[in-house]
Amino acid sequence: MTSNAEQGSSADDLVVAKGSFAAMGGAERDLMRNLPALAQRFSVSVATLHSVPELESLCSGLGVPLISSDETWEVPTDALSTVLDSGMDSAVEAWAGCSGLAEALAICDALHLVSGDGSLALLKHVPDSVAVHLHLLEPHRGLHEDVLHREIDGSPKRSLGLTSALLSRARRRDIEAIRGLTDRPRSAISGNSSYTAARIGEVYGVEAGVLLPSVVSDEFPAETGLDEPSETQNISGPYAVSVGRASWVKGAWETVSMLAGSGVSLAHVGGGAEEDLVRLTKHAESCGVGLWVAPRLSSPE
């Protein structure tokens, strides 16, 4: 595979950035899945405020420079920080402290930015001369929907009206950031599906294209590895699969409810908070639905 070092100086300079890779969920894996192809076409640098070993190994193998914060950044989650939208401000400061980032942005031709915690704050540091593509995986659901403010069974964690009011500052700044991006010369926004692109239009009042997730067949070997789970525990017979951290927004509770009386069990991949998994297990038992919660799995598993 052609690496950055093998391309010489003819390739355009591209900075690929995401605020945090800490979750290592679908968004992070999809971006990493695309890095080898991007490194063949462009002279790539990767920037993040929160790196992970998997990303570091990939960048090292590709010969791609990895620019990261000297101190690992994490979005503040306390109530006051959430209300004041302190996460945006702290991310702006953290990006400013990334050694080599300003230099990389000054010479790059384009920035490919993937949404998530800390990502939009990078736009404060991008020169107007740089073309920007934002892969907006979804409008911020914590600000523009109530699904993240519900317990795993769908009950509100607190007054939804009060929550919406308290988040008004953060919601306004989020909208301003997206609309401000569209005012930049040579900027574009893509959702990860036609539904997401439509939601971007509804929430932000801007147009968005579609950049679908990628699948690389080499990630999924035909033969089972020796270190993979040999069986799903606690369930037998046919089963459905739910993917994502157990929560109301991921539909785990509703999936169990819909499987009641069907004879179909549920294999849940993605884990979740211990308290939520206990409640989900009890719900499955009350519905007569077999439930297996998988450990953290790699793509082949």
Residue pairs with C-beta under 8 A, 6 or more apart in sequence:
1 36
1 39
1 40
1 62
2 39
2 40
3 39
3 62
3 63
3 64
4 11
4 39
4 43
4 44
4 62
4 63
4 64
4 65
5 63
6 63
7 43
9 43
11 41
11 42
11 43
12 42
12 43
12 109
12 110
13 42
13 43
13 45
13 104
13 107
13 108
13 109
13 110
14 38
14 42
14 43
14 44
14 45
14 108
14 109
14 110
14 111
14 112
15 44
15 45
15 46
15 47
15 104
15 105
15 108
15 110
15 111
15 112
16 31
16 35
16 38
16 44
16 45
16 46
16 47
16 111
16 112
16 114
17 46
17 47
17 48
17 111
17 112
17 113
17 114
17 119
17 122
18 27
18 28
18 31
18 48
18 113
18 114
18 116
18 119
19 48
19 49
19 50
19 73
19 91
19 116
19 117
19 118
19 119
19 120
19 121
19 122
20 48
20 49
20 50
20 73
20 74
20 75
20 116
20 117
20 118
21 28
21 48
21 50
21 51
21 52
21 54
21 55
22 50
22 52
22 74
23 116
24 52
24 54
25 244
25 245
26 213
26 243
26 244
27 114
27 115
27 116
27 137
28 52
28 55
29 299
30 213
30 214
31 114
32 54
32 55
32 58
33 214
33 216
33 219
34 214
35 44
35 46
35 58
35 59
35 62
35 64
36 62
38 44
38 112
39 62
39 63
39 64
44 62
44 64
45 64
45 65
45 66
45 67
45 104
45 108
46 55
46 59
46 64
46 65
46 66
46 67
47 66
47 67
47 68
47 98
47 101
47 104
47 122
48 55
48 66
48 67
48 68
48 69
49 68
49 69
49 72
49 73
49 91
49 94
49 95
49 98
49 118
50 68
50 69
50 72
50 73
50 74
50 118
51 66
51 68
51 72
55 66
56 66
58 64
59 65
59 66
60 66
65 100
65 104
67 98
67 99
67 100
67 101
67 104
68 98
69 94
69 95
69 97
69 98
70 97
70 98
70 99
71 94
71 97
73 90
73 91
73 94
73 118
75 87
75 90
75 91
75 117
75 118
76 82
76 86
76 87
76 90
80 86
81 87
82 166
82 167
82 170
83 166
83 167
83 169
83 170
84 169
85 169
85 170
85 173
87 117
87 118
88 120
88 121
88 170
88 173
89 121
91 117
91 118
91 121
91 122
92 121
92 124
92 125
94 118
94 121
95 101
95 118
95 121
95 122
95 124
95 125
96 125
101 125
102 125
105 111
105 125
105 126
105 127
105 130
106 127
108 130
109 130
109 131
110 130
110 131
110 132
110 133
111 122
111 126
111 130
111 131
111 132
111 133
112 133
112 135
113 119
113 120
113 122
113 123
113 132
113 133
113 134
113 135
114 134
114 135
114 137
115 134
115 135
115 136
115 137
115 138
116 137
120 174
120 177
120 178
123 132
123 177
123 180
123 181
126 132
128 184
128 185
130 186
131 186
131 187
132 181
132 184
132 186
132 187
132 188
133 187
133 188
133 189
133 190
134 178
134 181
134 187
134 188
134 189
134 190
135 190
135 192
135 211
136 178
136 189
136 190
136 191
136 196
136 200
136 208
137 191
137 192
137 196
138 191
138 192
138 196
138 199
139 145
139 196
139 199
139 200
139 203
139 204
140 171
140 174
141 147
141 148
141 249
142 148
142 149
142 167
143 167
143 170
143 171
143 174
144 171
144 174
144 203
146 156
146 160
146 163
146 164
147 248
147 249
148 247
148 249
149 156
149 157
149 158
149 160
149 163
150 156
150 157
150 248
150 249
151 157
151 248
151 276
152 246
152 247
152 248
152 252
152 253
152 272
152 276
152 279
152 280
153 248
153 253
153 279
153 283
154 248
154 253
154 254
157 163
175 203
175 204
178 189
178 200
178 204
178 206
179 204
179 205
179 206
181 187
181 189
182 189
182 206
182 207
188 209
189 200
189 206
189 207
189 208
189 209
190 197
190 208
190 209
190 210
190 211
191 197
191 198
191 199
191 200
191 208
191 209
191 210
191 211
192 210
192 211
192 212
192 213
193 210
193 212
194 210
196 208
196 210
197 208
197 209
197 210
200 206
200 208
201 207
201 208
219 299
219 300
220 299
220 300
221 300
225 300
225 301
228 300
228 301
229 294
229 295
229 297
229 301
232 239
232 267
232 292
232 294
233 292
234 290
234 291
234 292
235 265
235 266
235 267
235 290
235 291
235 292
236 265
236 290
237 263
237 264
237 265
237 290
238 263
238 264
238 265
239 264
239 265
239 266
239 267
239 290
239 292
240 255
240 259
240 264
240 265
240 266
240 267
241 266
241 267
241 268
241 269
242 250
242 251
242 252
242 255
242 266
242 267
242 268
242 269
242 270
243 250
243 269
243 270
244 250
244 252
244 269
244 270
245 270
245 271
245 272
246 252
246 268
246 270
246 271
246 272
246 273
246 276
246 277
246 280
246 293
247 272
247 276
250 270
252 268
252 272
252 280
253 280
253 283
255 266
256 266
256 280
256 283
256 284
256 287
256 289
256 291
257 283
257 287
259 265
259 266
259 287
259 289
260 287
260 288
260 289
261 287
261 288
264 289
265 289
265 290
265 291
265 292
266 284
266 289
266 290
266 291
266 292
267 292
267 294
268 280
268 291
268 292
268 293
268 294
269 294
269 297
270 294
271 277
271 293
271 294
271 295
271 296
272 280
272 293
277 293
280 291
280 293
281 291
281 293
284 290
284 291
285 291
